Amino acid sequence: MHHVGSLMLEKLLNSDGGDYRGSTLPCDKGHTSDFKEYREKKLLTVVGPVRVKRAYYYDQECQKGSCPKDNVLDIVGTSFSPGVRRIMGRVGAYRPFGLGHEDIKEMAGISVDAKEIERVSHRLGEDVELFYKKEAASIKIIPIESIPKMYVCIDGTGVPVVKAETLNRKGKNGHAKTREVKLGCVFTQSLVDEKGNPIRDEASTTYVGAIETAEEFGGRIYAEAISRGLERAQEVCVIGDGAPWIWNIAHEHFYRATQIIDLYHAREHYWNVAKVVFDSDRENMSLWTDKRRKELDQGEVEQVIEAINQLSPSTQEQQEGLEKEMGYFEKNKERMRYRNFRKQGLFVGSGVVEAGCRTVIGQRLKQSGMHWTVRGANNVIALRCCILSNRWEDFWEYRSCA
């Protein structure tokens, strides 16, 4: 069936006689390209290999040749059809490149090697970035139904990289071995359940992410929120941990938003205190942390701070640790009014972006033995964000119209 399909497709693709457009064609720079000859190109399609006949034109001024038909078929600079590249990009986004060729051979009967999958995946990742940038630049605010609540969740997670990407960068135990991926997700909420707990709107979550500066990422997550209808949101919430760069983004791009420290990250900080002070005294540690949990759940941050202040550290190191944690709670106390947030029917946890760090980043980029370049990691992240945000079809539609 593939053999018959490839024969029929080849005849169809060549039914235009090679797409001859006359003896000359105008150049973008005002020059003229002259027809020289017909050239054949071997192309691998989803039904097998075909040969495509194309009229070849050469611009003497630019010293550059081209085949207009390549643009029509979206095969400029590649010997793979768009359909094959779709398969390669999707497999490359989900599977290690060294294993992906086996999947393609098994499921589609197409033979490509691992290096080809890697090259195509990286190029598509770059194209996805361009797609997002052009989409962000062309966004028009359309007055349609408002959005009750919009959430912007932000987090960071490390990805193992090659040594060249961590030059002069310090890590927790000496030289850094990872680079931080900044990941953000946007989702909406319209309802609460019978107990008043918030319900995330089905299929409303989209992701963006990259290894980049906080300033660059701030523009990226803001563009995503705008495309999702930020201007129509009645209420906006930014959820993150205590990282200063997250709240700097919130102040700059979402200055009217309700800021919420993820409850589970907040709990880690009184546990840090308990581990330092109570050490192996499990009983008192459990009693002390249980009280802090109840206080924090009620948003009574001042009581948590006072409880830490009443502890008696035995060393200077313990004292510094306690002061650090008290500073954390003091600085973020207005972001921890969990009782009030719950009364408003708001989410108080960043479970969606936490899951995103595992799903979007961890499952593909943090497997055993992997070490990435920043460019390579960002290309795969772009692919995965596009696919997991249900934008894959939009991307290919954009390509067909470009």
N, C-alpha and C positions, 0 to 999 in steps of 0.2 A: 504493500500500500504506500509506503514511503517512496519507493522507487517510482511508482506511477504518479504519485503526487508531485514529486520533484520534476518529472518530465512535463507535466501539465503547467506547473508554475513557471518553469523556464520559458515555455512558449508564450505564456501570458506576459511575462516581464519583457520579452523581446518583441512583442507584437507592435511596438512603436517604431521598430527599425533602428533603435539605438538612440532615440530622442534627438535626432538631428534638428538644429534650430537655425539653420542658415549658415552661410559662409563666414559670418562674423557675429560676435556678441559684444555688447557694451560691458566695460569693466566698472566696478564701483568707484574707481579713481578717475574715470573719464577716458580711459584707454579703450582699445579694441582688442578682443580675443579672436584669433583666427582658427577656423576649423582645420585640424591636421589629419585626423584619421579616426577610425573606430577601434576601440580597445575592449577586450574581454576581461571580465573580472570573475574570479571564482568566489562564490558566496555560499556560506553554509546557512541553510534555513531550517525551520523546524520539521520540514519534510525531507531534508537531505540536501546535498550539494547541488548547485545550479551554476550555469555560466550566464553572465549578464553582458549584453552588448551595449556599449556606451559611446556616444560621440565625444571626442576629446578636442578641447580648445586650448590654445596657448596664447598668453599675453606677453608679447615681446618686451614691452616696457617694464612690466613687473617681473618678467622672467618667471612666470608661474603658470602652470597648466591646471585645468580642471575639467570635470565631467558634470554638467548640470544635472544629469540623471541621478548622480550619487546623492545630491541634495534632496531630490524628490523621493528617493527610496530610503533616505536616512542611513546611508552606508558610507559616508565620507570618512576616510581614514580607517576603515574596518572591513574585515572580510566576513563579518557575522551580521545576519539580518537583525532587525529590531526585535523580532520574536525570540531569537536565540539569545540576544543580549538581555532581554527581560528574564529569561530562565536563568542565565548565568548570574545576573545581578541579585536575583532573589535567593538563589542557592548560596551565593557568596555572602549574603547578609545573614544567613542562618547557620552556615556550616563552615568549618575550616577549609581553606582553599584546597588543601591536599586531599580532602575527602569528597569535595563537592563534585568532582568530575565523575566519580563512581555513581552518585545519585542521578546525575543528568543522563548518563549512559543507561542506567537501569530504568528510569521513568520515561525518558523521551527518545532513547535510541540514538542520541547524538554524541559524538566523540569529540571532546575538547579536553585540553590538559589543564592542570592546576594553575599554571602561570597565566594562561589565557583568561581563566575565571578571575584571577586576582587583578589583572590589568583592566578588564571590562568593569569589574566591581568598583575599582578606584575611579575610573572615568565617569561612571554613572553617579557615584557619590558626589563628584565635583559638579555634575549637571544638576543634581538635586539641590545643591547649595545655590546655584544660579537660579533655579526655579523658585526657591523660597525668597531670594532677594528680589527678583522681579515681581513676584506676587506681592511682597510687602510694599514695594514702591508704587504699585498700581491699585492699592486698596481704596475703595470708595465707601464711605459710610452711607448705608442705605437704611432709612427709617422704617424698620420692621419691628415685630414684637420684641419687647424688652426681655432681658434675662434676669430672673430674680437674684441669683447669687452666682458669682464667678470666683473660682479659686485659682491662684497661681502658686504652685508648690515648687520649691527650689532645693537642690541638694548637690553634693559633690561626692565623687567616688574615684579612687585611684585605679589607673590602668598600667600594667607593666609595659615599659618601653625599652628600646635599645639604649645603650650607654650614651651615645651621642646626643640623645634628647634630654639628658639630665646633667649635662656638663655644668659644673659650678653650682649645682643645686643640692642643698642639704636635706637629708631625710631624718626620720626619727632616730635612726641608729647609724648615723654617718652619711654616706653618699646616697642620694635619693635613687630609687629604682623604679618609681612610678611617676606619672603625671596625673593631675586631677582633671577628670571630666566633669564639667558643670552641666547638670541635667535639670531641665524644667518641664513641668507638665501643667496644662491648663484643662480644667473641667468645670462643669456647671452643675447646679443643684436647684431643683424646683420644688421638691417635696420633702416632708419628714414622715416617719412612720407613726404608728399609734402611740408610741412612747415619746415622741418628739425628737427621735434621733434622725439626723440628716440622711438623705438617700441621694447618692450620686446619680445624675442623669445617665441613662444607658448609652454606651458608645459615644460619650462626650469627651473622652480624654485624648488629648494630643500631646506629643512630646517634641522637644527641641534639645539639642545638646552638642557640645564640642569641647575640645581641649583649647581653651582660649582665656584671655583676661576677663576679669569680672566686668570691666567696662564694655567689652565686645559682647559678652553674654547678656548683659543688661539690655542692649539694643535688640538682641535676638529674641529674648523672652517677651519683651514689650511688643515687638512686631507680631509675634504669635498671638498674644492676648488681643491686640487690635484686630487681627484677622478673624478672631473668634467672637468679636462683638463687644470688646471692652467698653466702648462708648455707650452701649445700650444696657450695661449691667447696672442693676439697682444697687447692688452691694458687691464689693470686691474684697477678697481676703488673700493675704499672702502668708503662707505657712512655710516655716523652715526651722533649722536648728539655730544655735546661737552664733553662727559664723558672721562676723561683721560685714563681709562682702555681700551677704544676702540682704541684710537690712539697708545697706547703702543703695542697692538696686531698688528696694521697696521705696525708699525715700525719694529717689530720683525719678522713677518711672511710675510708681503706684502710690503717690503721696497721700491719697485719700483713703487708701485701703486699710482694713482692719489687719493688724499684724499679730500673728499667733505663733508662739514657740511650740513646736511639736511636743505634745505632752510626754511622749516616751523618751525623747531626748532630755527633757527637763528632769524626769525622774532619775536619769543616769547621774545627774549632778549631786543629788543628796546621797545617792548610793556611793559616789566617790568619797564623800565625807565619811560615811559609815565604815567603809573598808579601811580607811586610814586610821580612824580613831578606835574602832572596836576590834579590829584585826581578827583574831580567832574566836572572839566572844560572840558566838552565833546567836545566842538567845537575846542578849541586849541589842545586838545589831538588828534582829528581826523586829523587836518591839519598837525601837527608835525609827526605823524606816517605815513601819506600818503607820505610825502617827504622821510622819511627813507625807506619806502618800495621800492620806485622808485630807490633810491640810491643803496640799497642792491641788488635789482634785476639786476642792472648793474655791480655788483661786486665792487662798489665804497665804500669799507669798511672804508677807511680813512675819507670820508665825514660823515659817520655815527658816527664815533668816535669823530670827531670835533663837530658835532651837540650836542652830549651828553655833551661834555666838556664845551660848551657854556651855558648850563643850569645853573640856580642859585638855588641850593638846600637850603631849609630853615632850615634844621636840620642836625645834625651830622650823624644821621641814613640815611637820604637821600643821603648825600655826600658819605658815605661808599657804598651805593647801586649803585650809579652812577659809582664809581671807579671800583667796581666789574664787572659791565657790560662792561665798557670800556676795562677792562683787558680781558674779554671774547672775544671781537671783535679783539683786538690787537693780542691776542695769536693765533686766528684762521683765520686771514684775508686771508692767502693764500689758505685756504680751502673754501673761500667764493667768489671766482672769477667767479660768476655765468654767467656773459656775455661770458667769455672765454669758460666755460664748455659747454654752449649752442651752441656756434659756432662749437664746436667739436662734436656736436650731442650726448652729454652725459646726462644721468639722473642727476637731482640735488635734488631729493627728495627721502626719504626712505619709500615711501608709501607701498612698497612690504613687508618690514619687519614690518612696523607698522600694516598692515593688518594681518601679520603673528602672531603678538602678540595677536591680538584679536581672530583670527581663531584657531591657534595652541594651545595657552595658555588660553586665556580668556573664550572662549566658553565652555571649559571643566573643568578647574581648578579654576575658579574664580566665580562660581555660589554661590548663597546665602547659607550661613550656612556651607560652605565647609572649612575644616581645614586639611591640609596635613602633613604627615611626609616628610622629604626631599627624603627619599628612595621611598616612594609611588608616590610622585609627579614626580620624575625623571623617574620612570618606565612608567607612563602614557604619559609623554612628549616624551619618546623614541618611544612608540607605535604611537602616533599621528604624529610625524615627519616622521616616516617610511611610514605610510599610505598616508599622505598628500604630500609626496615627490614621490609618485608612486613607492615605493620600497617594498611594501607588498608581491608581488609575488616573488621578488628576495629573500626576507628573507625566505619564505617557501621553495623555491628551495634549498637554502643554508642548511636548516634543513634536507631536504631529502637526501642531499649528505654528511652531516656531519658524 
